[in-house]
């Protein structure tokens, strides 16, 4: 397995979560009820996984590239 594969899977999870957030926003714009807990859950996921994912990307790709430069 490539060193990039785990990052790609994490990024895919984030993209799917952003799709869910878009659906929630669409429902809100249409005037439909949206459970505030659903919004909180999506945002917490993005915060937790997003920060971890970005940190992992930095450690795996960015820092070594900067050290070589």
Order of alpha helices (4+ residues) and beta strands (2+ residues): alpha-alpha-alpha
